[in-house]
Amino acid sequence: MNKLMTIIAAATSLAVASVALSANANAGEVLDRVLKTKKLTVAVGTDWGKMAFLNAQHQLDGYDIDVVKSISKSLGVEANFVTPSWDVIAAGKWRGRWDMTTWMTPTKARTEKFDFPAVYIKDEVLGAVHKDSKITKLSELEGKVVAVGAGTAAEQYVKHKLAPDWIGAKPIEYQFTPGEVKTYKSSNVAFDDLRLGDGVRLDAVVGDGSLVEDAIKAGYPLKVIGVAFSSPAALAVERGDKEFNDKIAAAIQSMKDDGSLSKLSIKWFGVDHTVE
């Protein structure tokens, strides 16, 4: 009996030690890699409107790109960008392929996978329909075919699963229940389907405001019918490296203090979206 208890105690101790080791496995690992390689690798999109896009020279440009370059400068490293699809980014388990991502809504559910060092911009999620549509407000999307980006807060909203649990969150008012939800890896593809005509493939797209507004400015025959909700957008890193998390937080705080973050918002959006 004593031998059995000894074996159980040893197994329990080993399990506890394994959990502790797993919890601390990433402590300092990401920051060490970034400083050693002199490179901060960040996952962004090529079709995120003025947040991140390919310019005429086929180079990444936009608000997020400028923010990351500033953070990299403060760390004394070079900014490096990769462009996986959003669903891959949001799934977590990056395995060192990149160190950080941008423009993520910091929901409670996501804190199981990610840490959010800093909120760096405020975002609105808008509803848009074809310009020929008779729909004029979100409530009129009841029973309609609505498109969203896969893995986005807009998808959670349309499916009535959004948990508005970020700092300063207000209760979510679901203004409609769609008849069908179509998910797209890229919001631009959803806009392409909507531009074919009212009700041809879609009745509406619900997505980030900057993407909707950019599509309209680019000549897409769309119109905005309302704000679904607004939320903070944060930088996201995988959980477990407090040192790296703190460095990113300090860099953004410095940009807020010296006004450079506000200037970047005004540069790209014409207004300061970094404050309420």
C-alpha positions as semicolon CSV with decimal commas, in nm:
position;residue;x (nm);y (nm);z (nm)
1;M;0,000;0,000;0,000
2;N;0,279;0,240;0,092
3;K;0,456;0,155;-0,233
4;L;0,136;0,230;-0,426
5;M;0,094;0,564;-0,248
6;T;0,456;0,649;-0,325
7;I;0,402;0,576;-0,694
8;I;0,084;0,789;-0,699
9;A;0,258;1,076;-0,519
10;A;0,549;1,060;-0,761
11;A;0,317;1,060;-1,061
12;T;0,122;1,354;-0,919
13;S;0,443;1,550;-0,859
14;L;0,557;1,476;-1,214
15;A;0,223;1,594;-1,356
16;V;0,236;1,918;-1,156
17;A;0,593;1,977;-1,267
18;S;0,498;1,913;-1,630
19;V;0,214;2,165;-1,611
20;A;0,443;2,424;-1,453
21;L;0,707;2,364;-1,717
22;S;0,452;2,396;-1,993
23;A;0,315;2,720;-1,846
24;N;0,662;2,872;-1,839
25;A;0,794;2,725;-2,162
26;N;0,750;3,051;-2,349
27;A;0,872;3,278;-2,068
28;G;1,115;3,510;-2,243
29;E;1,142;3,283;-2,547
30;V;0,981;3,517;-2,800
31;L;1,166;3,827;-2,682
32;D;1,494;3,633;-2,681
33;R;1,431;3,522;-3,040
34;V;1,341;3,873;-3,154
35;L;1,651;4,028;-2,994
36;K;1,880;3,749;-3,112
37;T;1,764;3,759;-3,474
38;K;1,723;4,138;-3,468
39;K;1,386;4,086;-3,635
40;L;1,024;4,129;-3,523
41;T;0,804;3,912;-3,743
42;V;0,441;4,023;-3,757
43;A;0,143;3,863;-3,931
44;V;-0,074;4,109;-4,123
45;G;-0,310;4,105;-4,418
46;T;-0,262;4,238;-4,768
47;D;-0,629;4,338;-4,791
48;W;-0,701;4,505;-4,458
49;G;-0,787;4,843;-4,607
50;K;-0,575;5,126;-4,476
51;M;-0,464;4,906;-4,187
52;A;-0,245;4,693;-4,413
53;F;-0,240;4,665;-4,792
54;L;-0,012;4,629;-5,094
55;N;0,070;4,969;-5,243
56;A;0,145;5,052;-5,607
57;Q;0,500;4,925;-5,560
58;H;0,359;4,592;-5,432
59;Q;0,498;4,668;-5,087
60;L;0,307;4,641;-4,760
61;D;0,181;4,977;-4,642
62;G;-0,074;5,122;-4,404
63;Y;-0,139;5,214;-4,042
64;D;-0,044;4,874;-3,901
65;I;0,278;4,868;-4,101
66;D;0,384;5,208;-3,965
67;V;0,291;5,109;-3,610
68;V;0,495;4,788;-3,629
69;K;0,794;4,971;-3,776
70;S;0,783;5,214;-3,484
71;I;0,764;4,929;-3,231
72;S;1,054;4,754;-3,404
73;K;1,261;5,070;-3,390
74;S;1,200;5,100;-3,016
75;L;1,321;4,741;-2,974
76;G;1,626;4,803;-3,189
77;V;1,524;4,540;-3,444
78;E;1,398;4,521;-3,802
79;A;1,029;4,484;-3,887
80;N;0,948;4,172;-4,088
81;F;0,602;4,089;-4,221
82;V;0,425;3,767;-4,318
83;T;0,077;3,738;-4,467
84;P;-0,111;3,422;-4,362
85;S;-0,490;3,418;-4,385
86;W;-0,682;3,556;-4,089
87;D;-0,830;3,221;-3,990
88;V;-0,477;3,082;-3,955
89;I;-0,369;3,381;-3,746
90;A;-0,673;3,365;-3,519
91;A;-0,636;2,990;-3,465
92;G;-0,318;3,042;-3,258
93;K;-0,044;2,777;-3,227
94;W;0,193;2,993;-3,431
95;R;0,495;2,776;-3,343
96;G;0,739;3,061;-3,392
97;R;0,632;3,138;-3,749
98;W;0,561;3,495;-3,638
99;D;0,584;3,685;-3,313
100;M;0,280;3,914;-3,315
101;T;-0,028;4,013;-3,508
102;T;-0,232;4,333;-3,532
103;W;-0,595;4,442;-3,546
104;M;-0,750;4,177;-3,321
105;T;-1,054;4,237;-3,102
106;P;-0,945;4,141;-2,748
107;T;-1,239;3,924;-2,645
108;K;-1,234;3,707;-2,335
109;A;-1,251;3,391;-2,543
110;R;-0,934;3,490;-2,724
111;T;-0,745;3,539;-2,399
112;E;-0,726;3,160;-2,379
113;K;-0,480;3,175;-2,670
114;F;-0,345;3,529;-2,672
115;D;-0,217;3,815;-2,462
116;F;-0,308;4,167;-2,571
117;P;-0,023;4,403;-2,484
118;A;-0,203;4,716;-2,600
119;V;-0,513;4,858;-2,763
120;Y;-0,383;5,082;-3,039
121;I;-0,695;5,188;-3,232
122;K;-1,075;5,186;-3,206
123;D;-1,276;5,010;-3,474
124;E;-1,633;5,017;-3,603
125;V;-1,807;4,722;-3,766
126;L;-2,046;4,836;-4,038
127;G;-2,321;4,682;-4,243
128;A;-2,314;4,742;-4,619
129;V;-2,550;4,653;-4,903
130;H;-2,549;4,702;-5,280
131;K;-2,637;5,059;-5,376
132;D;-2,950;4,933;-5,555
133;S;-3,079;4,760;-5,241
134;K;-3,393;4,896;-5,078
135;I;-3,249;4,805;-4,736
136;T;-3,169;5,117;-4,535
137;K;-3,093;4,987;-4,185
138;L;-2,946;4,683;-4,015
139;S;-3,278;4,555;-3,881
140;E;-3,393;4,502;-4,239
141;L;-3,130;4,229;-4,280
142;E;-3,364;3,995;-4,092
143;G;-3,367;3,663;-4,279
144;K;-3,122;3,784;-4,543
145;V;-2,796;3,633;-4,676
146;V;-2,514;3,812;-4,494
147;A;-2,140;3,775;-4,554
148;V;-1,862;3,811;-4,295
149;G;-1,490;3,746;-4,269
150;A;-1,406;3,408;-4,115
151;G;-1,284;3,426;-3,757
152;T;-1,374;3,793;-3,712
153;A;-1,573;3,970;-3,444
154;A;-1,820;4,055;-3,721
155;E;-1,883;3,684;-3,771
156;Q;-1,945;3,641;-3,399
157;Y;-2,185;3,935;-3,407
158;V;-2,387;3,806;-3,702
159;K;-2,409;3,462;-3,541
160;H;-2,516;3,621;-3,208
161;K;-2,210;3,481;-3,032
162;L;-2,013;3,798;-2,967
163;A;-1,904;3,841;-2,607
164;P;-1,847;4,215;-2,556
165;D;-1,611;4,161;-2,266
166;W;-1,334;4,404;-2,349
167;I;-1,262;4,707;-2,130
168;G;-1,538;4,964;-2,162
169;A;-1,762;4,726;-2,355
170;K;-2,129;4,808;-2,391
171;P;-2,402;4,545;-2,422
172;I;-2,439;4,420;-2,778
173;E;-2,771;4,479;-2,949
174;Y;-2,831;4,219;-3,217
175;Q;-3,035;4,412;-3,470
176;F;-3,120;4,119;-3,698
177;T;-3,103;3,742;-3,738
178;P;-2,976;3,646;-4,083
179;G;-3,134;3,367;-4,283
180;E;-2,788;3,253;-4,394
181;V;-2,435;3,349;-4,296
182;K;-2,161;3,313;-4,557
183;T;-1,803;3,327;-4,434
184;Y;-1,509;3,439;-4,646
185;K;-1,136;3,418;-4,584
186;S;-1,111;3,769;-4,728
187;S;-1,366;4,047;-4,690
188;N;-1,266;4,175;-5,034
189;V;-1,400;3,856;-5,190
190;A;-1,727;3,917;-5,008
191;F;-1,738;4,270;-5,151
192;D;-1,674;4,122;-5,498
193;D;-1,977;3,898;-5,457
194;L;-2,193;4,183;-5,330
195;R;-2,096;4,413;-5,616
196;L;-2,249;4,163;-5,863
197;G;-2,588;4,299;-5,767
198;D;-2,847;4,316;-5,494
199;G;-2,935;3,964;-5,388
200;V;-2,739;3,796;-5,668
201;R;-2,512;3,615;-5,421
202;L;-2,546;3,826;-5,111
203;D;-2,779;4,075;-4,952
204;A;-2,516;4,239;-4,731
205;V;-2,166;4,232;-4,588
206;V;-2,092;4,306;-4,223
207;G;-1,729;4,394;-4,162
208;D;-1,467;4,631;-4,031
209;G;-1,546;4,990;-4,111
210;S;-1,214;5,072;-4,274
211;L;-1,258;4,783;-4,519
212;V;-1,613;4,884;-4,606
213;E;-1,518;5,248;-4,654
214;D;-1,214;5,158;-4,866
215;A;-1,427;4,936;-5,090
216;I;-1,670;5,223;-5,148
217;K;-1,384;5,467;-5,219
218;A;-1,243;5,214;-5,465
219;G;-1,566;5,233;-5,663
220;Y;-1,760;4,935;-5,532
221;P;-2,136;5,005;-5,572
222;L;-2,211;4,972;-5,201
223;K;-2,371;5,182;-4,930
224;V;-2,344;5,175;-4,551
225;I;-2,664;5,101;-4,360
226;G;-2,543;5,131;-4,002
227;V;-2,294;5,054;-3,727
228;A;-2,328;4,704;-3,584
229;F;-2,092;4,775;-3,293
230;S;-1,763;4,940;-3,210
231;S;-1,471;4,776;-3,034
232;P;-1,106;4,825;-2,949
233;A;-0,844;4,671;-3,175
234;A;-0,535;4,533;-3,006
235;L;-0,196;4,392;-3,085
236;A;-0,189;4,022;-3,004
237;V;0,089;3,785;-2,900
238;E;0,072;3,423;-2,792
239;R;0,040;3,372;-2,420
240;G;0,337;3,301;-2,198
241;D;0,605;3,562;-2,261
242;K;0,552;3,845;-2,013
243;E;0,881;4,013;-2,101
244;F;0,784;4,039;-2,469
245;N;0,432;4,148;-2,379
246;D;0,567;4,427;-2,156
247;K;0,807;4,552;-2,425
248;I;0,524;4,584;-2,679
249;A;0,300;4,756;-2,424
250;A;0,574;5,004;-2,336
251;A;0,637;5,085;-2,704
252;I;0,269;5,164;-2,769
253;Q;0,242;5,367;-2,448
254;S;0,541;5,573;-2,560
255;M;0,371;5,637;-2,896
256;K;0,055;5,747;-2,717
257;D;0,251;5,976;-2,486
258;D;0,446;6,151;-2,761
259;G;0,144;6,178;-2,993
260;S;0,295;5,971;-3,274
261;L;0,017;5,710;-3,260
262;S;-0,248;5,979;-3,306
263;K;-0,049;6,127;-3,596
264;L;-0,039;5,791;-3,771
265;S;-0,416;5,753;-3,735
266;I;-0,473;6,099;-3,881
267;K;-0,225;6,022;-4,161
268;W;-0,413;5,711;-4,270
269;F;-0,775;5,778;-4,172
270;G;-0,803;6,154;-4,152
271;V;-0,920;6,132;-3,790
272;D;-0,776;6,016;-3,461
273;H;-0,920;5,670;-3,402
274;T;-0,683;5,606;-3,112
275;V;-0,918;5,783;-2,866
276;E;-1,290;5,758;-2,803
